Amino acid sequence: MKKQIILTIAVIMAVLYVACASSQKSPKPEETETAASIIEAEKNPETSEIIRITDVEDVRYYNNYLSKVRNYTTKDELQNAASYIITASCVSATTVYQLNKIYTLSVLKVQSVCKGDLQPDQEIYVIELGGRTNFGEYDENCNVDEKAFEQGVERLPDDQKIVIGHDGYYPLSEGENVLLFLGDSSGFLEGFEAPLFDIIGATDGKLYLQTDGIYKRPLPTSTDKYDFTGDTLTISEDELHAST
């Protein structure tokens, strides 16, 4: 009889232990990441690619986190890698598509040249991954997986404004004044015959003009509202001219 009682107590304690452990397990991924993030991660189990979604007013931001071959963290690294170094103003930024990917093709007016054979007042074309559009246009041109760009079960409306960025950074917008470290990307866009430039390190070689005349690289953010606080690369135009 005693053995039966002891065995019964042991069974009850085991059940209680399992129940307690289950109640204290880690939060589900849905509690810390969006549904789209989870779907994308499951579709690419061998990569670190993931999409994070942020809604601000009437705009939905998609931020892709991708593996980069190399990061350029210092002025010297960028200077050595760049064939062209300029300060410029963005005249226009147009969304273009190629091979199911969205890009931004910007026209920039050169203000000063620190390296390379470009000239002040010359207009050049710069290509960047990502862009600003609406869901209908993106879906039409990029063969979007239904679940990858939706939250919940309903499809996004075609007129939903979306912005696609990478690693917490977003493409240029009209009117922005920047310091750019550039490489030659001519021939990259099919059917585009003009000289074409790309930014060194995708986003590493893009710094924005501040009110004090200094150029800063913003910190990664979930939207295209720049954050220049904290420890970030800062370069003056005088520094560049003195070292080139």
Secondary structure, 3 states (H helix, E strand, C coil): CHHHHHHHHHHHHHHHHHHHHHHCCCCCHHHCCCHHHHHHHHHCCCCCCEEEEEEECCEEEEEEECCCCCCCCCHHHHHHHCCEEEEEEEEEEEEEEECCEEEEEEEEEEEEEEECCCCCCCEEEEEEECEEEEHHHHHHHHCCCCCCCCCCCCCCCCCCEEEEEECCECCCCCCCEEEEEEEECCCCCCCCCCCEEEECCCCCCEEEECCCCCEECCECCCCCCCECCCCCCEECHHHHHHHC
